[in-house]
Amino acid sequence: MEMRAETVEAVHGPGVIPARPLPPKEPPGLFATLTKPYLLANLIASYPEHWYEVRHCDFRVGLSRSGRGIVINDPEALRRILVTDAENFPKEENQLAILRPLLGNGLLTAEGDTWRRNRKLAAPIFQHSSVRDFAPLFVRAAERSAHRVLERQGVYRVDLEMTKLTLEIIGEAVLSADLDDSIDDISHTVTAVLDKFPAMFLASAYLPSTLRNRFIESIVQPGRKKLDLFARAIIEEAKEEGGETTLMHRLMSASQHEEGHAMGRDEVRDEVATFLLAGHETTATTLSWAWYLLTLYPEWQDRLYEEVRNLTGGRRLTADDVPSLPLTRAVIDETLRLYPVVPNLLRRAVKSVEVAPGIKVRKGDTVLMSPWVLHRHKRYWRDPEVFDPMRFTGEEAGKRPRQLYMPFGGGPRICIGMSFAIMEAVLILATYVQRTRIKILNAAEVMPQARIVLRPNVPLEAVVSPRRIDA
């Protein structure tokens, strides 16, 4: 299966097309995936050309029941599934079977009353008014990070630096923990688990549920043990510190919910593990892809620098500046369009229903809603393979149905940290371009790889040079 970054003029320039797998004419058949399982190692590479053009179509992967279902690209149908009829489309079994051995029953994997209870507990931390209070932390952490890379004066891994930066932030802002001594271990643990995703996916596609669960638990167990150690250390640190200002403190004080439910130690651990992973991975991966795209389109890096310089005159950025950084926000939005952190969303239909005219979902069907496909759909986006942040400004942005762009999901299960992640990414990117110019040296080798989250397939080796901060 061919995968490459198409270019018109060398590695970067006006004619570059950001990296993506070239879609096959047809999806790999059952025999092909049985004899050549590597064809499913990068799931987005198996999605055929016509998926990017149709409103819906059937699909089949593997032998399990959940490997049969329907791909849906229609905005009306997506709204029905994610928003107005969400209770009849819970998360799909295989997706949960892959995530629960690692994360337990946290917000990403919980269902029903447990999910509603814990979502309500976490919600105040992620309200817009609360997120604004974290802006100084975002900026200070970004300034320290930019200073670190400028001092190195050599080739460094920008993806690892973005992970370090966002782990620092999630530790202080949400988990009330100093993660400095654990950052490398956490990063390696996350990468090791994500690298096992192809094996977990193949197990979910071909094995009956009992064998699937046993296999996935066995290969995830080392990562789970390490994550347990990190989570329990964070819990102990929060116990010693006290307070009520972070999510960690709210979890620790949640000994009794209004329904009379006691939140046990394992439940707290599951939420800590969930926010530890999801809380940093979204922004770190988005920023890594942003630096890749700004390397391919260096003129955009200059435009962001001018936007920040004209606004601030060299002063430190604040939360009040975010609405006045439309180009910076547009670059983040376009990065998430081309490289959505979670490329696939799966649901299971609990009853047969017509979700839009001409689109019927049968009871028991798996519903695949792929932001990767939807964000590149030829029916809805002009030049869908081209990096063009201006599509997120002006009238063009205002006319777009919400369900055509969903990097954070949608409906009641929309990512609770969306506002946090967007403000964090905008302020980090703006703080960086105010001080530095970054160039990824191996951009020509980069290819998106679906590993639960959508990561680059190679380490991003970069060099950095200083910019003049003052106007």
N, C-alpha and C positions, 0 to 999 in steps of 0.2 A: 504494500500500500504506500504510494508515494506521498512524502510530506516535505514541503519546502516553503521558503518565503520567496514569492515571486517578485522580481524587480525588473524595472524597465531600464534603469541607469545604474548599475553597480549596487553597493550595499545600502546606501541611503541616498535620498534625493527625491525630487518631485514625483517620480513614477513608482515609488516603492509601495508594495502591498504588504501590510504586516503579516507575520507568519501565521499560517493555519494549515491543517492537513487538507490536502486536495480530496474532495469527496469522491467516493467511488460511484460508478454508474448505478450499481445495485448494492444493497446491503449484503454482507457475507452470509451465505446460507448455513443451514444447520450442519451439514456435512463438513463444510469448510471450517467452521468454528470448532468442531470436534477434533478435526485432524490438524488444524493450525490455530490453537487457542490464542496465540500472540496477536491474532487479528482483533481481539477484543481488549488487548492490553491498554490501548488508548481509545476509550469508547467513542469519543467524538470523531475519531478518524474513520469509524465504520458507518457514519451517517451518510446516506446516499444523496446525490444531487437533488432529487425531486422533493426531499424533505424541506428544502429551503424555498419551495415554491407553492406547496399545497396548504390547504386549511387543516387537513387532517389526513391520516392514513394509518392502516394497521401495521404492527411490527411483531417480530418474533425473534427472541434471543434465547438460546439454550432450550432446556427441557422442562424447567419448572413452570408452574402455573403463572407465576408473576412475570415470566419472560414473554408472555403473550399480552398484547394490549393495543392501545391506540396512542398515536402521537397527535397532539393538538396544538395548532398554531393560531387559532381563531380567537380574537380578543373577547368577543361575547361569550364564547365557551369557557375561556380561561377565567373570566369574571365569575361565571356561574360556579365553576369548580372551586376556586380559591376564596370567593367572597360570599356570594348569596346562598350557596348550598354546601358550604365547607364541611358541615358535619357529616354529610353523606360521602365525603371523599377524604378519609383519614390517610395518614402517611402509609406508604406501601411497606409490606412486611419485610422484604429483602433489604430495603434501605435501613430499616430499624435493626435488622439482624447484623448488619455491618457496623453500625454506630454504637449500639448498646453495650457490646462487650468492652468498649473503650470508655464510653462516657456515662454508662449507667443510665439512670432515669432522670437526666437533667432536662432543661428546657427544650433542647433540640429533639429529644427522643420521647419525652413524656406525652401522654395523651389524657384526655378527659379531665377529671377534677384535679388531679395532681398538676397537670400543666396549667390549668386556670389559676390555681392557688399560687403556684410559684411565679407565674407571669405577673400576677398582681403584686406580689412581694417585690419583684425586681423593677417594676415599671417606673416608680418615682425617680430612680437613679438615672434613667434614660430619657426622661422628659426634656424637652428643648431647654427649659429654664435651668435644669440641673446640668445639662451638657455644656451650656455657656460657662458655667463655673469652672469647667475643666480646661477651658481654652488657654489660660496661662501655663498650665502644666504641659499641654501639647506643644506650645511654642518653646518653652524652656528646654524640654526634652529634645526637640528638633535642633535647637541651637547647639546643645551639647554634642549631638550626633554629627552635625555639620563640622563642628570644631574637631571632632575625632578624626573624621576622614581627611580633612585638610592637613592635619598634622602627620598623617601617614606618608604622604608624598610618594605614593606608589600604587600598584594595582591592588585592588581590594574587591571583596564580594559585596556588591550593593544589596543583593537580596538578604544576605545575613545581617547587614547593618540595619536594614528596614525591620527585620525580625527583632533584633536587639532593641531598637528604638520603641517599637510597639509593645513589646513585652514589658519594658520599663514603665510605659504609660498604663497598661492594663493592670500591672501590679500595684501602682500607687493609686490610680483613680478608682478602680473597681474592687480590687482584692485587698487593698490596704497592706501590701507586702513589698518588701525590697527583694526583687528577684535577681539582682546583679550576679550573685554567685551561682545561680542556677540557670542562667539564660542559655548558655551553650548546651547544657544537658537537656533542657526543655526542647530546644530547637532540634537537636539530634533525635530525640525521642519522637517528636512529631513527624519528622522526615522519614524515620524508619517505619513508622506505622503507615504513613501514606504510601510508601513504596510497596507495601504489601497489598494495596488495593486491588491490583489485577487478579491476584490469587483469591482474594475475598469475593470479588465479583464473579469469577468463574465458578466458585463454590456455590454462590447463590443462584447461578444460572443452571447448574447441572445436577446438584445434589438435592436429595430430599431434605426437609427442614431439620430433622434430627442430626443427620450427618453434617449438614451445612453449619449448624450452630456449633457443633463440637469442633469442626475444623477451624472456623473463624475464631472461636475463643482460644484455641491453642496457639494460633499465630499472633494473636493480639496480646496474649497474656504478658509477655515481657514489657511491652509498652504500657499496659494497664498497671503493672506493679510500680513502674517508675512514676507514672502519673499519680498514682496513689500517694507515693512518698512526697511529691511536690505539693499535692493538695492538702495532705495532712499537716505538712510543715506550715503552710499558709494559714490553716485553721488555728494551729497553736500560736502562731505569731499574732493573729487577730485577737485571740483570747487574752493574751498578755497586754495588748495595747488598749483594748476597750474603745468606746466611742460609738457614733451612730451615723457617720458621714458617708460611708461607702457601702456597696452591696454586701461585702463581706460582713460588715457590722450588722446589717439588717438580717442576714442569714443567721448569724450567731444569736441574735436576740429573738429569733422566731421560734421560741420554744413552744408557743401556743398560738395557733391560728384562730380566727373568729369561729371557724367550724369546730373547734376543739381538737384539731389535728396537731399532734406533736411532731415537729420536724426533727427527724433522727440524724445521727452523725453521718450515716451513709448518704442520706439525702443532701446534706450540706456538702459532702465530698463530691457528689455528682454535679451539683451546680458549680462548685469551684472548678472542677475539671472542665466543664463545658465552657465557662467564661474564660478560663485560662487559654484554651485552644482557640475557640471561635473568636474570642475577644481580641486576639492579636493577629490571627491568621488573615482575616478579611482585609485589614488595612495594609499589613505587610506585603501581601501578595498583590494588592491593587497598586501600591506604590512601586513595587518591583516592575510590574508591567508598564506603569507610567514612565519610568526611566528608560525602559526599552523603547517605547514609542517616541519619547523625546529625543532619543539617540537617532532613530530613523528620521525624525522630523525636527532637526535642530532649530529651525526657525521658530518653532513653537516654544522652545525653551527660552529664546530671546524675547518672544512676545510676553511670556509670563513674567520675566524679569522686569520688563518695562512697566507692566501693569502694577506689580508690587512696588517698584521704585517710585512711580508717579503717585501712588496712593500714600505711601508711608514716608517718603523722603529719607529712608534709612532707619526710622524708628522701629521698635518691636511691634509685631502684629498683635491684634486683639480679636476677641469675638465680634466686636462691632465692625471689623473690617471685612468679615466673610461675605456679606451681601454685595460689597464693592469689589469683589474679585470674580467677576463672571467668567472670565477666560480660564482662570485656574479651576473653578468649579466645572466648567465645560470639559476641560481635559480629564478630570476625574470621571465625569459621567461617560465620556467617550471611551476611556480606558475600560470601564465596567461594561460598556456595551460590547466591545470587541473581545474582552477577556473577563466574563463574569466569574466571580470567585467560585460560585457553585453552579456548574454548567448544566445540571440536570435536577429537576424536581419530579418526584414520583408520588402518585396517590393511587388509592384503590377504591373502586366504586362499590358501595355497599348495596346499591340497587340499580336497576336499569333506568336510564333517564336520557332524554334528548336535551343536550346542554346548549345547543344552538340549532337553528334551522339546518337540517340535513346532517347533523352530527349526533349520532346515538352512541352512548356508552352502555355496555352490557354489565350486569351485575357480576362482580368478581374481576372485571378487567383492570389491568394496570394502566394508569394514565401517565404518559410521559409528557411533561411540559419542560422543554429544554431552552433556558435562556440563551445557550450557545446558538441554537438554531434560530430561535425567535429574533434575536438581535441582529441576525444576518439574513433575515428573510427578504427575498427579492420583491415580494408583493408590498412590503411595508416601508422599506428603507431605500433611499436613493444611494447608489454606489455603496452597497452594504459592506464591502471588503475594505473600503478606504477609511483611513483615519482622518476625520473631519469634526473637530469639536464644535464648529459653528452650527451643527445640526441641533445642538442643545441650547441655542440662543434664539431669541426673537419668535416670530410667528410659527416657524417650523416646529419648535418645541411645544408650543401651546396647542397645536392641532393634533398632537399624537395621542391616541388612546393610552391610558395608563398601563394596561396589560401588555402592551407591546414592548415595554421596557421594564424588566423586573429583576434587577441584579440582587435584590434582597427578598425575593419572593413576593407574596401578596396575601391580602385578607387577614384574618385573625392570627395566622402563623407567620406574618411578615417578621423579618428579623428585628428583634427588640432593640438592638444596638445600631439601627440604621442611622439615626441622627448623630449619634456619637461617632460612628465610623466616617461619615461624610465630613463633619467639622474637623475631625482629627486629620483626615487625609488632605483636606484643603489647606489647613494651617501648616502642616508639615511640608507639603509641596511648596507652598508660598515662602515659608521660612528658608527652605533649602535654596530655591532659585534666587532668593534675595542675596545669598552669600556665595553660591557655587555654580559651576557648570559641570555636569556629569555626562560622561560618555561611556557606554558599554562597548567593550572591545570585541566581544564575541557575538555581537548581535546577529550576524549571518548564520550562526549555529542554532539559534533559538527556535523552539517549536512548543506550542502549548500542549500540555499533557494532563489529561483528566485523572486526578488521584483523589477522588472525593471532592477536593478543591482543584482549581485549574492553575497549575504551576508551570513555570518554564522547565523545559526538560534538561537544562544544563545550568550550572552555577553561573551567575551573571557577573563577569569580571569587568571592573570599571576603573576609570581614572577620574580624578576630580581636579578642577582648577578654581582658584578664588575669583570672585567678582567684587567690584566696588559696591559697598553697601549704600553709601550716602548718595543723594541725588546729584 
